[in-house]
Amino acid sequence: MTRRIRVHATPTNHDVPDLRIGVDSFAYHRWFGELSRWEETASARWTLDDVIDEAVRVGAEVLSIQTIHLPDRAPGTLSRVRERLGDVGIEPILAWGHRRGLEDGCNPSKLTDALEAVENAGELGCAVMRVVCGDQSSWSPDVAVRASRIEALRGPLTAIGSAGVRNGVLVAVENHADGPVAELSELVTKIDCDYIGLCFDAGNAARVGEDSVAAAHAAAPQCLMSHLRDLRLLPESRGEPSHWWPCVGLGDGDLDIPSVLDALAQAPRCRAWLIETSNVFPGYDEREIVEAGIAYLKSARARACAACPEP
Protein backbone atom coordinates (compact mmCIF):
# COMPACT_ATOMS: atom_id res chain seq x y z
CA MET A 1 0.00 0.00 0.00
CA THR A 2 1.31 3.45 -0.88
CA ARG A 3 2.05 5.57 2.13
CA ARG A 4 0.32 8.93 2.53
CA ILE A 5 3.12 11.35 3.45
CA ARG A 6 2.19 14.14 5.82
CA VAL A 7 4.20 17.35 5.95
CA HIS A 8 4.79 19.99 8.63
CA ALA A 9 2.19 18.87 11.17
CA THR A 10 3.30 18.15 14.74
CA PRO A 11 3.82 14.40 15.24
CA THR A 12 1.07 12.93 17.39
CA ASN A 13 1.90 9.22 17.50
CA HIS A 14 4.39 6.58 16.45
CA ASP A 15 2.23 5.11 13.67
CA VAL A 16 1.57 7.96 11.21
CA PRO A 17 4.68 10.16 11.29
CA ASP A 18 5.37 13.34 9.41
CA LEU A 19 8.29 13.14 7.02
CA ARG A 20 10.76 15.89 7.87
CA ILE A 21 13.80 16.98 5.87
CA GLY A 22 17.01 17.95 7.64
CA VAL A 23 20.65 17.37 8.37
CA ASP A 24 22.83 15.38 10.76
CA SER A 25 25.40 17.44 12.66
CA PHE A 26 28.07 14.97 11.52
CA ALA A 27 27.93 16.75 8.16
CA TYR A 28 29.87 19.53 9.91
CA HIS A 29 32.36 17.35 11.80
CA ARG A 30 35.37 19.20 10.33
CA TRP A 31 34.15 22.36 12.06
CA PHE A 32 34.34 20.46 15.36
CA GLY A 33 37.95 19.51 14.66
CA GLU A 34 37.37 15.91 13.57
CA LEU A 35 39.17 14.86 10.41
CA SER A 36 39.60 11.69 8.42
CA ARG A 37 42.88 11.10 6.60
CA TRP A 38 41.28 12.51 3.41
CA GLU A 39 40.08 15.75 4.98
CA GLU A 40 41.62 19.14 5.73
CA THR A 41 41.07 21.38 8.73
CA ALA A 42 38.04 23.66 8.47
CA SER A 43 38.50 27.42 8.38
CA ALA A 44 36.71 27.92 11.72
CA ARG A 45 35.60 26.06 14.83
CA TRP A 46 31.89 25.71 15.54
CA THR A 47 29.70 24.98 18.52
CA LEU A 48 26.25 23.41 18.48
CA ASP A 49 24.75 26.91 18.36
CA ASP A 50 26.58 27.48 15.07
CA VAL A 51 25.16 24.23 13.70
CA ILE A 52 21.65 25.31 14.68
CA ASP A 53 22.19 28.65 12.94
CA GLU A 54 23.34 26.79 9.82
CA ALA A 55 20.35 24.43 10.00
CA VAL A 56 18.05 27.45 10.03
CA ARG A 57 19.89 29.00 7.08
CA VAL A 58 19.56 25.92 4.88
CA GLY A 59 15.89 25.37 5.72
CA ALA A 60 16.19 22.21 7.83
CA GLU A 61 13.02 20.99 9.51
CA VAL A 62 14.83 18.49 11.72
CA LEU A 63 18.36 18.41 13.14
CA SER A 64 20.04 15.19 14.21
CA ILE A 65 22.54 16.08 16.92
CA GLN A 66 25.48 13.79 17.58
CA THR A 67 26.00 13.49 21.33
CA ILE A 68 29.68 14.41 20.81
CA HIS A 69 28.50 17.80 19.50
CA LEU A 70 26.58 18.62 22.68
CA PRO A 71 28.50 20.73 25.22
CA ASP A 72 27.41 18.11 27.76
CA ARG A 73 24.33 16.04 28.51
CA ALA A 74 23.29 17.76 31.74
CA PRO A 75 19.55 18.47 32.14
CA GLY A 76 20.09 22.23 31.92
CA THR A 77 21.99 21.91 28.64
CA LEU A 78 19.36 19.64 27.12
CA SER A 79 16.61 22.02 28.24
CA ARG A 80 18.42 24.98 26.66
CA VAL A 81 18.94 23.14 23.36
CA ARG A 82 15.32 21.99 23.34
CA GLU A 83 14.13 25.56 23.87
CA ARG A 84 16.44 26.94 21.18
CA LEU A 85 15.26 24.40 18.62
CA GLY A 86 11.65 25.08 19.58
CA ASP A 87 12.18 28.80 19.02
CA VAL A 88 13.40 28.22 15.46
CA GLY A 89 10.89 25.46 14.68
CA ILE A 90 13.34 22.60 14.22
CA GLU A 91 12.63 19.10 15.51
CA PRO A 92 15.49 17.34 17.35
CA ILE A 93 16.86 13.84 16.90
CA LEU A 94 19.63 12.62 19.20
CA ALA A 95 22.34 10.51 17.54
CA TRP A 96 24.31 8.26 19.90
CA GLY A 97 27.31 6.07 19.31
CA HIS A 98 30.03 7.98 17.51
CA ARG A 99 32.11 6.15 16.39
CA ARG A 100 31.93 2.48 17.41
CA GLY A 101 28.66 2.61 19.33
CA LEU A 102 28.01 -0.57 21.30
CA GLU A 103 31.40 -1.94 20.20
CA ASP A 104 29.63 -5.00 18.78
CA GLY A 105 27.93 -5.71 22.10
CA CYS A 106 31.23 -6.41 23.86
CA ASN A 107 31.50 -3.33 26.10
CA PRO A 108 28.96 -3.08 28.98
CA SER A 109 29.92 0.54 29.65
CA LYS A 110 28.78 1.46 26.15
CA LEU A 111 25.37 -0.05 26.82
CA THR A 112 25.12 1.94 30.04
CA ASP A 113 25.89 5.13 28.14
CA ALA A 114 23.36 4.26 25.41
CA LEU A 115 20.62 3.72 27.99
CA GLU A 116 21.42 7.11 29.49
CA ALA A 117 21.25 8.63 26.01
CA VAL A 118 17.72 7.29 25.55
CA GLU A 119 16.73 9.24 28.66
CA ASN A 120 18.57 12.27 27.29
CA ALA A 121 16.60 11.98 24.06
CA GLY A 122 13.37 12.09 26.04
CA GLU A 123 14.57 15.20 27.89
CA LEU A 124 15.49 16.81 24.57
CA GLY A 125 11.97 16.20 23.26
CA CYS A 126 12.97 13.68 20.58
CA ALA A 127 10.42 11.35 19.04
CA VAL A 128 13.29 9.22 17.71
CA MET A 129 17.00 8.73 18.36
CA ARG A 130 19.73 6.92 16.43
CA VAL A 131 22.15 4.33 17.78
CA VAL A 132 25.01 2.44 16.15
CA CYS A 133 26.44 -0.96 17.00
CA GLY A 134 29.91 -0.68 15.44
CA ASP A 135 31.63 0.85 12.44
CA GLN A 136 33.72 -0.17 9.45
CA SER A 137 36.24 -1.82 11.77
CA SER A 138 33.46 -4.30 12.67
CA TRP A 139 33.00 -5.40 9.07
CA SER A 140 33.84 -8.96 8.06
CA PRO A 141 33.16 -10.69 4.74
CA ASP A 142 32.73 -13.93 6.72
CA VAL A 143 29.03 -14.66 7.20
CA ALA A 144 29.65 -16.79 10.29
CA VAL A 145 31.66 -14.03 11.96
CA ARG A 146 28.88 -11.54 11.24
CA ALA A 147 26.24 -13.93 12.58
CA SER A 148 28.12 -14.25 15.87
CA ARG A 149 28.37 -10.47 16.12
CA ILE A 150 24.66 -10.03 15.44
CA GLU A 151 23.80 -12.51 18.19
CA ALA A 152 26.01 -10.61 20.66
CA LEU A 153 24.01 -7.45 19.89
CA ARG A 154 20.59 -8.96 20.61
CA GLY A 155 20.73 -8.41 24.38
CA PRO A 156 22.01 -4.82 24.32
CA LEU A 157 19.53 -3.74 21.64
CA THR A 158 16.67 -5.41 23.50
CA ALA A 159 17.59 -3.37 26.57
CA ILE A 160 17.78 -0.18 24.51
CA GLY A 161 14.38 -0.90 22.95
CA SER A 162 12.89 -1.33 26.42
CA ALA A 163 14.41 2.01 27.46
CA GLY A 164 12.77 3.54 24.40
CA VAL A 165 9.39 2.24 25.58
CA ARG A 166 9.92 3.73 29.06
CA ASN A 167 10.95 7.11 27.70
CA GLY A 168 8.58 7.32 24.73
CA VAL A 169 11.47 7.46 22.24
CA LEU A 170 11.76 5.39 19.09
CA VAL A 171 15.22 3.87 18.61
CA ALA A 172 16.64 3.71 15.06
CA VAL A 173 19.63 1.36 14.64
CA GLU A 174 21.92 2.43 11.80
CA ASN A 175 23.71 0.27 9.27
CA HIS A 176 27.07 1.87 10.05
CA ALA A 177 29.30 0.20 7.43
CA ASP A 178 29.42 -2.71 9.88
CA GLY A 179 27.17 -5.16 8.06
CA PRO A 180 24.40 -5.65 5.49
CA VAL A 181 20.97 -4.14 6.04
CA ALA A 182 19.22 -7.52 5.80
CA GLU A 183 21.15 -8.90 8.78
CA LEU A 184 20.41 -5.86 10.92
CA SER A 185 16.77 -5.94 9.83
CA GLU A 186 16.47 -9.59 10.84
CA LEU A 187 17.92 -8.79 14.27
CA VAL A 188 15.50 -5.93 14.84
CA THR A 189 12.61 -8.13 13.74
CA LYS A 190 13.56 -10.82 16.24
CA ILE A 191 13.73 -8.28 19.07
CA ASP A 192 10.03 -7.65 18.32
CA CYS A 193 9.66 -4.24 19.96
CA ASP A 194 7.54 -1.51 18.37
CA TYR A 195 9.98 1.12 19.64
CA ILE A 196 13.02 -0.17 17.77
CA GLY A 197 13.63 0.05 14.03
CA LEU A 198 16.27 1.10 11.51
CA CYS A 199 18.17 4.19 10.44
CA PHE A 200 18.96 3.44 6.81
CA ASP A 201 22.19 4.94 5.48
CA ALA A 202 22.40 4.69 1.69
CA GLY A 203 26.12 5.42 1.57
CA ASN A 204 26.98 2.85 4.23
CA ALA A 205 25.05 0.21 2.33
CA ALA A 206 27.27 0.85 -0.69
CA ARG A 207 30.39 0.72 1.45
CA VAL A 208 29.76 -2.92 2.41
CA GLY A 209 29.02 -3.90 -1.18
CA GLU A 210 25.23 -3.66 -1.21
CA ASP A 211 23.09 -2.17 -3.94
CA SER A 212 21.69 0.90 -2.19
CA VAL A 213 18.28 0.65 -3.89
CA ALA A 214 17.80 -2.99 -2.91
CA ALA A 215 19.01 -2.19 0.60
CA ALA A 216 16.52 0.70 0.85
CA HIS A 217 13.67 -1.65 -0.08
CA ALA A 218 14.89 -4.15 2.54
CA ALA A 219 15.05 -1.42 5.19
CA ALA A 220 11.75 0.30 4.36
CA PRO A 221 9.37 -1.81 6.50
CA GLN A 222 11.34 -0.96 9.65
CA CYS A 223 12.88 2.37 8.65
CA LEU A 224 12.38 5.18 11.17
CA MET A 225 14.84 7.66 9.62
CA SER A 226 17.42 7.78 6.86
CA HIS A 227 20.86 9.25 6.17
CA LEU A 228 21.31 10.27 2.55
CA ARG A 229 24.47 11.10 0.62
CA ASP A 230 25.73 10.43 -2.86
CA LEU A 231 29.12 8.86 -3.54
CA ARG A 232 31.72 8.45 -6.22
CA LEU A 233 32.29 4.71 -6.30
CA LEU A 234 36.00 4.05 -6.75
CA PRO A 235 37.05 0.59 -7.98
CA GLU A 236 39.88 0.40 -5.46
CA SER A 237 37.44 0.89 -2.55
CA ARG A 238 35.00 -1.88 -3.49
CA GLY A 239 34.72 -4.44 -0.69
CA GLU A 240 36.68 -2.23 1.72
CA PRO A 241 34.38 0.01 3.81
CA SER A 242 37.37 1.67 5.50
CA HIS A 243 38.74 2.98 2.19
CA TRP A 244 37.93 6.33 0.53
CA TRP A 245 34.23 6.79 -0.36
CA PRO A 246 34.08 10.42 -1.46
CA CYS A 247 30.81 12.31 -1.09
CA VAL A 248 29.33 14.56 -3.78
CA GLY A 249 26.03 16.43 -4.13
CA LEU A 250 22.81 14.42 -4.21
CA GLY A 251 22.23 13.35 -7.80
CA ASP A 252 25.84 13.99 -8.84
CA GLY A 253 27.29 10.62 -7.86
CA ASP A 254 27.01 6.95 -8.67
CA LEU A 255 24.17 6.00 -6.31
CA ASP A 256 20.63 5.88 -7.71
CA ILE A 257 19.28 8.38 -5.21
CA PRO A 258 15.86 8.84 -6.93
CA SER A 259 15.19 5.10 -6.68
CA VAL A 260 16.43 5.04 -3.07
CA LEU A 261 13.94 7.79 -2.24
CA ASP A 262 11.16 5.97 -4.09
CA ALA A 263 11.80 2.99 -1.82
CA LEU A 264 11.95 5.11 1.33
CA ALA A 265 8.72 6.91 0.39
CA GLN A 266 7.02 3.55 0.99
CA ALA A 267 8.43 3.26 4.53
CA PRO A 268 5.33 3.55 6.72
CA ARG A 269 7.11 4.85 9.84
CA CYS A 270 9.98 6.91 8.42
CA ARG A 271 10.15 10.30 10.14
CA ALA A 272 13.18 11.99 8.59
CA TRP A 273 15.36 12.16 5.51
CA LEU A 274 18.67 13.63 6.64
CA ILE A 275 21.61 14.87 4.62
CA GLU A 276 24.97 13.62 5.86
CA THR A 277 28.39 14.27 4.32
CA SER A 278 31.95 13.09 4.84
CA ASN A 279 35.17 12.98 2.82
CA VAL A 280 33.82 15.34 0.16
CA PHE A 281 35.16 15.01 -3.36
CA PRO A 282 37.46 17.84 -4.52
CA GLY A 283 35.44 20.78 -5.82
CA TYR A 284 32.57 20.25 -3.34
CA ASP A 285 31.86 21.90 0.00
CA GLU A 286 29.85 20.31 2.82
CA ARG A 287 27.71 23.38 3.42
CA GLU A 288 26.78 23.60 -0.26
CA ILE A 289 26.05 19.86 -0.40
CA VAL A 290 23.74 20.18 2.60
CA GLU A 291 21.91 23.26 1.34
CA ALA A 292 21.37 21.85 -2.15
CA GLY A 293 20.57 18.42 -0.71
CA ILE A 294 17.80 19.74 1.51
CA ALA A 295 16.20 21.45 -1.49
CA TYR A 296 16.60 18.21 -3.49
CA LEU A 297 14.91 16.15 -0.75
CA LYS A 298 12.06 18.64 -0.31
CA SER A 299 11.37 18.41 -4.05
CA ALA A 300 11.45 14.61 -3.88
CA ARG A 301 9.05 14.67 -0.94
CA ALA A 302 6.69 16.95 -2.83
CA ARG A 303 6.70 14.57 -5.80
CA ALA A 304 6.04 11.63 -3.51
CA CYS A 305 3.15 13.48 -1.90
CA ALA A 306 1.67 14.32 -5.29
CA ALA A 307 1.86 10.66 -6.30
CA CYS A 308 0.09 9.46 -3.15
CA PRO A 309 -3.64 8.72 -3.38
CA GLU A 310 -5.91 10.74 -1.16
CA PRO A 311 -6.83 8.84 2.05
C-alpha positions in Angstrom: 0.0 0.0 0.0 1.3 3.5 -0.9 2.1 5.6 2.1 0.3 8.9 2.5 3.1 11.3 3.5 2.2 14.1 5.8 4.2 17.3 5.9 4.8 20.0 8.6 2.2 18.9 11.2 3.3 18.1 14.7 3.8 14.4 15.2 1.1 12.9 17.4 1.9 9.2 17.5 4.4 6.6 16.4 2.2 5.1 13.7 1.6 8.0 11.2 4.7 10.2 11.3 5.4 13.3 9.4 8.3 13.1 7.0 10.8 15.9 7.9 13.8 17.0 5.9 17.0 18.0 7.6 20.7 17.4 8.4 22.8 15.4 10.8 25.4 17.4 12.7 28.1 15.0 11.5 27.9 16.7 8.2 29.9 19.5 9.9 32.4 17.3 11.8 35.4 19.2 10.3 34.2 22.4 12.1 34.3 20.5 15.4 37.9 19.5 14.7 37.4 15.9 13.6 39.2 14.9 10.4 39.6 11.7 8.4 42.9 11.1 6.6 41.3 12.5 3.4 40.1 15.8 5.0 41.6 19.1 5.7 41.1 21.4 8.7 38.0 23.7 8.5 38.5 27.4 8.4 36.7 27.9 11.7 35.6 26.1 14.8 31.9 25.7 15.5 29.7 25.0 18.5 26.3 23.4 18.5 24.8 26.9 18.4 26.6 27.5 15.1 25.2 24.2 13.7 21.7 25.3 14.7 22.2 28.6 12.9 23.3 26.8 9.8 20.3 24.4 10.0 18.1 27.4 10.0 19.9 29.0 7.1 19.6 25.9 4.9 15.9 25.4 5.7 16.2 22.2 7.8 13.0 21.0 9.5 14.8 18.5 11.7 18.4 18.4 13.1 20.0 15.2 14.2 22.5 16.1 16.9 25.5 13.8 17.6 26.0 13.5 21.3 29.7 14.4 20.8 28.5 17.8 19.5 26.6 18.6 22.7 28.5 20.7 25.2 27.4 18.1 27.8 24.3 16.0 28.5 23.3 17.8 31.7 19.5 18.5 32.1 20.1 22.2 31.9 22.0 21.9 28.6 19.4 19.6 27.1 16.6 22.0 28.2 18.4 25.0 26.7 18.9 23.1 23.4 15.3 22.0 23.3 14.1 25.6 23.9 16.4 26.9 21.2 15.3 24.4 18.6 11.6 25.1 19.6 12.2 28.8 19.0 13.4 28.2 15.5 10.9 25.5 14.7 13.3 22.6 14.2 12.6 19.1 15.5 15.5 17.3 17.3 16.9 13.8 16.9 19.6 12.6 19.2 22.3 10.5 17.5 24.3 8.3 19.9 27.3 6.1 19.3 30.0 8.0 17.5 32.1 6.2 16.4 31.9 2.5 17.4 28.7 2.6 19.3 28.0 -0.6 21.3 31.4 -1.9 20.2 29.6 -5.0 18.8 27.9 -5.7 22.1 31.2 -6.4 23.9 31.5 -3.3 26.1 29.0 -3.1 29.0 29.9 0.5 29.7 28.8 1.5 26.1 25.4 -0.1 26.8 25.1 1.9 30.0 25.9 5.1 28.1 23.4 4.3 25.4 20.6 3.7 28.0 21.4 7.1 29.5 21.3 8.6 26.0 17.7 7.3 25.5 16.7 9.2 28.7 18.6 12.3 27.3 16.6 12.0 24.1 13.4 12.1 26.0 14.6 15.2 27.9 15.5 16.8 24.6 12.0 16.2 23.3 13.0 13.7 20.6 10.4 11.3 19.0 13.3 9.2 17.7 17.0 8.7 18.4 19.7 6.9 16.4 22.2 4.3 17.8 25.0 2.4 16.2 26.4 -1.0 17.0 29.9 -0.7 15.4 31.6 0.9 12.4 33.7 -0.2 9.4 36.2 -1.8 11.8 33.5 -4.3 12.7 33.0 -5.4 9.1 33.8 -9.0 8.1 33.2 -10.7 4.7 32.7 -13.9 6.7 29.0 -14.7 7.2 29.7 -16.8 10.3 31.7 -14.0 12.0 28.9 -11.5 11.2 26.2 -13.9 12.6 28.1 -14.2 15.9 28.4 -10.5 16.1 24.7 -10.0 15.4 23.8 -12.5 18.2 26.0 -10.6 20.7 24.0 -7.4 19.9 20.6 -9.0 20.6 20.7 -8.4 24.4 22.0 -4.8 24.3 19.5 -3.7 21.6 16.7 -5.4 23.5 17.6 -3.4 26.6 17.8 -0.2 24.5 14.4 -0.9 23.0 12.9 -1.3 26.4 14.4 2.0 27.5 12.8 3.5 24.4 9.4 2.2 25.6 9.9 3.7 29.1 10.9 7.1 27.7 8.6 7.3 24.7 11.5 7.5 22.2 11.8 5.4 19.1 15.2 3.9 18.6 16.6 3.7 15.1 19.6 1.4 14.6 21.9 2.4 11.8 23.7 0.3 9.3 27.1 1.9 10.0 29.3 0.2 7.4 29.4 -2.7 9.9 27.2 -5.2 8.1 24.4 -5.7 5.5 21.0 -4.1 6.0 19.2 -7.5 5.8 21.2 -8.9 8.8 20.4 -5.9 10.9 16.8 -5.9 9.8 16.5 -9.6 10.8 17.9 -8.8 14.3 15.5 -5.9 14.8 12.6 -8.1 13.7 13.6 -10.8 16.2 13.7 -8.3 19.1 10.0 -7.6 18.3 9.7 -4.2 20.0 7.5 -1.5 18.4 10.0 1.1 19.6 13.0 -0.2 17.8 13.6 0.0 14.0 16.3 1.1 11.5 18.2 4.2 10.4 19.0 3.4 6.8 22.2 4.9 5.5 22.4 4.7 1.7 26.1 5.4 1.6 27.0 2.9 4.2 25.1 0.2 2.3 27.3 0.8 -0.7 30.4 0.7 1.5 29.8 -2.9 2.4 29.0 -3.9 -1.2 25.2 -3.7 -1.2 23.1 -2.2 -3.9 21.7 0.9 -2.2 18.3 0.6 -3.9 17.8 -3.0 -2.9 19.0 -2.2 0.6 16.5 0.7 0.8 13.7 -1.7 -0.1 14.9 -4.1 2.5 15.1 -1.4 5.2 11.7 0.3 4.4 9.4 -1.8 6.5 11.3 -1.0 9.7 12.9 2.4 8.7 12.4 5.2 11.2 14.8 7.7 9.6 17.4 7.8 6.9 20.9 9.3 6.2 21.3 10.3 2.5 24.5 11.1 0.6 25.7 10.4 -2.9 29.1 8.9 -3.5 31.7 8.5 -6.2 32.3 4.7 -6.3 36.0 4.0 -6.8 37.1 0.6 -8.0 39.9 0.4 -5.5 37.4 0.9 -2.6 35.0 -1.9 -3.5 34.7 -4.4 -0.7 36.7 -2.2 1.7 34.4 0.0 3.8 37.4 1.7 5.5 38.7 3.0 2.2 37.9 6.3 0.5 34.2 6.8 -0.4 34.1 10.4 -1.5 30.8 12.3 -1.1 29.3 14.6 -3.8 26.0 16.4 -4.1 22.8 14.4 -4.2 22.2 13.3 -7.8 25.8 14.0 -8.8 27.3 10.6 -7.9 27.0 6.9 -8.7 24.2 6.0 -6.3 20.6 5.9 -7.7 19.3 8.4 -5.2 15.9 8.8 -6.9 15.2 5.1 -6.7 16.4 5.0 -3.1 13.9 7.8 -2.2 11.2 6.0 -4.1 11.8 3.0 -1.8 12.0 5.1 1.3 8.7 6.9 0.4 7.0 3.6 1.0 8.4 3.3 4.5 5.3 3.6 6.7 7.1 4.8 9.8 10.0 6.9 8.4 10.2 10.3 10.1 13.2 12.0 8.6 15.4 12.2 5.5 18.7 13.6 6.6 21.6 14.9 4.6 25.0 13.6 5.9 28.4 14.3 4.3 31.9 13.1 4.8 35.2 13.0 2.8 33.8 15.3 0.2 35.2 15.0 -3.4 37.5 17.8 -4.5 35.4 20.8 -5.8 32.6 20.3 -3.3 31.9 21.9 0.0 29.9 20.3 2.8 27.7 23.4 3.4 26.8 23.6 -0.3 26.0 19.9 -0.4 23.7 20.2 2.6 21.9 23.3 1.3 21.4 21.8 -2.1 20.6 18.4 -0.7 17.8 19.7 1.5 16.2 21.5 -1.5 16.6 18.2 -3.5 14.9 16.2 -0.8 12.1 18.6 -0.3 11.4 18.4 -4.0 11.5 14.6 -3.9 9.1 14.7 -0.9 6.7 17.0 -2.8 6.7 14.6 -5.8 6.0 11.6 -3.5 3.2 13.5 -1.9 1.7 14.3 -5.3 1.9 10.7 -6.3 0.1 9.5 -3.1 -3.6 8.7 -3.4 -5.9 10.7 -1.2 -6.8 8.8 2.1 
